[in-house]
Amino acid sequence: MENISIILSDLDGTLFRDDKSISGFTKETIRQAQSKGILFGICTSRAKVNAIKFLEGIELDILITNGGGIVYYQNEKIYNCEFTVEEIRKLIAAAFEVFGKDIVISADNEHALYSNSREELGDKFWTFNDFSDFRETCMKMCIESLDKEKVEKVVSVIGLDEIDYLPFSDIPWYKLSKKAATKEKAIEALCRHLNITSSKIAAFGDDFNDIGMLKLCGKGIAMENAIEEVKQAAGQVCASNENDGVAKWIKEKLL
């Protein structure tokens, strides 16, 4: 495995245990890998503000958040892909028209995660917004529904070929982002910046939006708790997120 120079990990269901914690063993293993010159980063659908709060004790070399909408390398932003104000307003209006005024949606950018829910959305830092006059660019929008047909009606106001839309396997939501704001597109931008090929990267994931990333990278590793589609796409399967699968794979293969 001496050709691996970058490790990228999803968060939920992957680096995180089910309670969103990261074990001391995992943190120490990451430090050991970095001491050998291997770069470590996360690649998550979470908004930036809702990812970094969980990463105490980990010094990131690479930060890919908002589903691939932003890439940071050594704290420098090297990639950004987002919906324009006009585009996100069209999507929001379409969501209310197709699903009704009570549909719960969220939208996020580099600075905040917004939702029209009056209830706390899991562990997320979020800011209430009724979206009646929303005027910010966003990397990602989510709709609380698994009705693909209705989601496609929303997406069609921009164009089915213009938007990447995928469900989450563990929550009843769909994620909408621009075609160039996916995890695999973000990794391609990282590789261009570093002048390397994706064969140098080992990536870990568990859900639908990890499939492209795992196929792209030199080593695509699915968690034991991953959905079956991810396991089929990956080259390998490691231990579960509850059993420090990412760290154990790093320890066995790279250290």
C-alpha positions as CSV (number, residue, x, y, z in Angstrom):
1,M,0.0,0.0,0.0
2,E,3.1,2.3,-0.2
3,N,1.4,4.2,-3.1
4,I,-1.3,5.6,-0.9
5,S,-0.5,9.2,0.1
6,I,-4.0,10.5,1.0
7,I,-6.8,9.1,3.2
8,L,-10.3,10.5,2.9
9,S,-13.1,9.5,5.1
10,D,-16.8,10.2,5.2
11,L,-18.2,11.1,8.7
12,D,-21.6,9.7,9.5
13,G,-21.6,5.9,9.6
14,T,-17.9,5.9,8.7
15,L,-15.4,7.8,10.9
16,F,-18.1,8.6,13.4
17,R,-19.5,6.0,15.8
18,D,-23.2,6.0,16.0
19,D,-23.1,8.6,18.8
20,K,-21.1,10.9,16.5
21,S,-17.9,10.4,18.6
22,I,-14.5,9.5,17.3
23,S,-12.5,7.2,19.4
24,G,-9.1,8.0,20.9
25,F,-7.7,5.0,19.0
26,T,-8.9,6.4,15.7
27,K,-7.5,9.8,16.5
28,E,-4.1,8.4,17.4
29,T,-4.0,6.2,14.3
30,I,-4.7,9.2,12.1
31,R,-1.8,11.0,13.8
32,Q,0.5,8.1,13.2
33,A,-0.4,8.0,9.5
34,Q,0.2,11.7,9.2
35,S,3.6,11.4,10.9
36,K,4.5,9.1,8.0
37,G,3.7,11.8,5.5
38,I,0.2,10.6,4.6
39,L,-2.4,13.3,4.3
40,F,-5.7,12.9,6.1
41,G,-9.0,14.5,5.3
42,I,-12.8,14.2,5.5
43,C,-15.2,14.1,2.7
44,T,-18.8,14.7,4.0
45,S,-22.2,15.8,3.0
46,R,-22.4,17.8,6.2
47,A,-22.2,21.6,6.0
48,K,-18.8,22.9,7.0
49,V,-20.2,24.4,10.2
50,N,-21.8,21.1,11.1
51,A,-18.7,19.0,10.5
52,I,-15.8,20.7,12.1
53,K,-17.4,20.9,15.6
54,F,-17.0,17.1,15.9
55,L,-13.3,16.9,14.9
56,E,-11.5,18.1,18.0
57,G,-8.2,16.3,18.3
58,I,-7.8,15.8,14.5
59,E,-5.6,18.1,12.5
60,L,-7.1,18.0,9.0
61,D,-4.9,18.3,5.9
62,I,-8.0,18.2,3.6
63,L,-11.6,19.3,4.3
64,I,-14.3,18.5,1.7
65,T,-17.8,19.5,3.0
66,N,-21.2,20.4,1.8
67,G,-21.4,17.2,-0.3
68,G,-18.4,18.2,-2.4
69,G,-19.2,21.9,-2.8
70,I,-16.1,23.1,-0.9
71,V,-12.6,21.8,-0.8
72,Y,-9.9,23.1,1.6
73,Y,-6.3,22.0,1.4
74,Q,-4.1,23.1,4.3
75,N,-6.8,25.7,5.3
76,E,-6.8,27.2,1.8
77,K,-10.0,27.0,-0.2
78,I,-9.1,25.4,-3.6
79,Y,-12.6,24.6,-4.9
80,N,-16.1,26.0,-4.6
81,C,-19.2,25.0,-6.5
82,E,-22.6,26.3,-5.6
83,F,-26.2,27.2,-6.7
84,T,-26.6,30.9,-7.6
85,V,-29.1,32.9,-5.6
86,E,-31.5,32.7,-8.6
87,E,-31.1,28.9,-8.8
88,I,-31.6,28.2,-5.2
89,R,-34.7,30.4,-5.1
90,K,-36.2,28.5,-8.1
91,L,-35.6,25.2,-6.3
92,I,-37.1,26.5,-3.0
93,A,-40.2,27.8,-4.8
94,A,-40.6,24.5,-6.7
95,A,-40.3,22.5,-3.5
96,F,-43.1,24.4,-1.9
97,E,-45.2,24.2,-5.1
98,V,-44.7,20.4,-5.5
99,F,-44.8,19.3,-1.9
100,G,-46.9,22.0,-0.2
101,K,-46.1,24.8,2.2
102,D,-45.4,22.4,5.1
103,I,-42.5,20.6,3.5
104,V,-39.3,20.7,5.5
105,I,-36.2,21.8,3.5
106,S,-32.7,22.8,4.3
107,A,-30.0,24.7,2.4
108,D,-26.4,25.2,3.3
109,N,-23.3,27.1,2.3
110,E,-19.9,27.8,3.8
111,H,-21.2,29.9,6.6
112,A,-24.5,28.3,7.8
113,L,-27.1,25.6,7.6
114,Y,-30.6,26.9,7.2
115,S,-33.9,25.1,7.7
116,N,-37.6,26.0,7.9
117,S,-38.1,23.3,10.6
118,R,-39.2,24.5,14.0
119,E,-37.6,21.5,15.6
120,E,-33.9,20.7,16.1
121,L,-32.6,18.6,13.2
122,G,-30.7,15.9,15.0
123,D,-27.2,17.2,16.1
124,K,-27.0,19.9,13.5
125,F,-26.2,23.6,14.1
126,W,-28.8,25.3,12.1
127,T,-30.5,28.7,11.6
128,F,-34.2,29.0,11.1
129,N,-35.3,30.5,7.8
130,D,-38.8,30.3,6.4
131,F,-37.3,30.7,2.9
132,S,-39.9,33.3,1.9
133,D,-37.1,35.7,0.7
134,F,-33.9,33.7,0.8
135,R,-31.0,35.4,-1.0
136,E,-27.8,33.4,-0.5
137,T,-25.8,31.1,-2.7
138,C,-25.8,27.5,-1.5
139,M,-23.8,24.3,-2.2
140,K,-26.6,22.0,-1.2
141,M,-30.4,21.8,-0.7
142,C,-32.2,18.9,1.0
143,I,-35.9,17.9,1.0
144,E,-37.5,15.8,3.7
145,S,-39.0,13.2,1.3
146,L,-38.1,10.0,-0.4
147,D,-40.7,10.6,-3.2
148,K,-38.3,10.5,-6.2
149,E,-41.0,11.5,-8.7
150,K,-41.8,14.7,-6.8
151,V,-38.1,15.4,-6.2
152,E,-37.5,15.2,-9.9
153,K,-40.3,17.7,-10.5
154,V,-38.4,20.1,-8.2
155,V,-35.1,19.4,-9.9
156,S,-36.6,19.9,-13.4
157,V,-36.9,23.7,-12.8
158,I,-33.1,23.8,-13.2
159,G,-32.7,20.6,-15.2
160,L,-32.3,16.9,-14.5
161,D,-28.9,16.9,-16.2
162,E,-27.7,19.9,-14.2
163,I,-28.3,18.6,-10.7
164,D,-27.1,15.6,-8.7
165,Y,-29.9,14.3,-6.6
166,L,-29.6,11.3,-4.3
167,P,-31.5,9.9,-1.2
168,F,-29.9,9.2,2.1
169,S,-30.2,5.6,3.3
170,D,-30.6,6.4,7.0
171,I,-32.9,9.4,6.9
172,P,-35.9,10.2,4.7
173,W,-34.3,13.1,2.8
174,Y,-33.1,13.8,-0.7
175,K,-29.9,15.8,-1.3
176,L,-29.7,18.2,-4.3
177,S,-26.5,19.8,-5.5
178,K,-24.9,20.9,-8.8
179,K,-23.4,18.2,-10.9
180,A,-19.9,19.6,-10.1
181,A,-20.6,19.6,-6.4
182,T,-20.2,15.9,-5.7
183,K,-17.6,14.1,-3.7
184,E,-15.9,12.7,-6.8
185,K,-15.8,16.1,-8.5
186,A,-14.3,17.6,-5.3
187,I,-11.6,14.9,-5.3
188,E,-10.8,15.5,-8.9
189,A,-10.3,19.1,-8.1
190,L,-8.0,18.1,-5.2
191,C,-6.0,15.9,-7.5
192,R,-5.6,18.7,-10.0
193,H,-4.4,21.0,-7.3
194,L,-1.8,18.5,-6.0
195,N,-0.9,17.2,-9.4
196,I,-1.5,13.6,-8.4
197,T,-3.8,10.8,-9.6
198,S,-6.7,9.5,-7.6
199,S,-4.9,6.1,-7.4
200,K,-3.0,7.7,-4.6
201,I,-6.1,8.0,-2.4
202,A,-7.8,5.5,0.0
203,A,-11.4,6.5,0.6
204,F,-14.0,5.2,3.1
205,G,-17.8,5.5,3.0
206,D,-21.1,3.9,3.7
207,D,-24.0,5.6,1.8
208,F,-25.2,6.3,-1.7
209,N,-23.3,9.6,-2.2
210,D,-20.0,7.7,-1.4
211,I,-20.3,5.4,-4.4
212,G,-18.7,7.7,-6.9
213,M,-15.9,8.5,-4.5
214,L,-15.1,4.9,-3.8
215,K,-15.1,4.0,-7.5
216,L,-12.8,6.9,-8.3
217,C,-10.1,6.4,-5.7
218,G,-7.3,3.9,-5.8
219,K,-8.6,2.1,-2.8
220,G,-12.3,2.4,-2.2
221,I,-13.3,0.8,1.2
222,A,-16.8,0.3,2.3
223,M,-17.7,0.0,6.0
224,E,-19.1,-3.2,7.2
225,N,-22.3,-1.3,8.1
226,A,-22.5,0.2,4.6
227,I,-25.5,-0.3,2.4
228,E,-25.2,-3.1,-0.1
229,E,-24.8,-0.8,-3.1
230,V,-21.7,0.7,-1.5
231,K,-20.2,-2.6,-0.7
232,Q,-20.7,-3.7,-4.3
233,A,-19.0,-0.6,-5.6
234,A,-16.0,-0.8,-3.2
235,G,-13.0,-2.9,-3.7
236,Q,-12.8,-3.8,0.0
237,V,-14.9,-3.9,3.2
238,C,-13.5,-3.0,6.6
239,A,-14.9,-3.3,10.1
240,S,-17.9,-1.2,11.0
241,N,-18.0,2.4,12.2
242,E,-18.8,1.2,15.7
243,N,-15.7,-1.0,15.6
244,D,-13.1,1.6,14.4
245,G,-13.1,0.2,10.9
246,V,-11.3,3.2,9.3
247,A,-8.5,3.2,11.9
248,K,-8.1,-0.6,11.9
249,W,-7.7,-0.6,8.1
250,I,-5.1,2.2,8.3
251,K,-3.2,0.4,11.0
252,E,-3.2,-2.9,9.1
253,K,-2.5,-1.6,5.6
254,L,-0.5,1.6,6.0
255,L,1.3,1.6,9.3
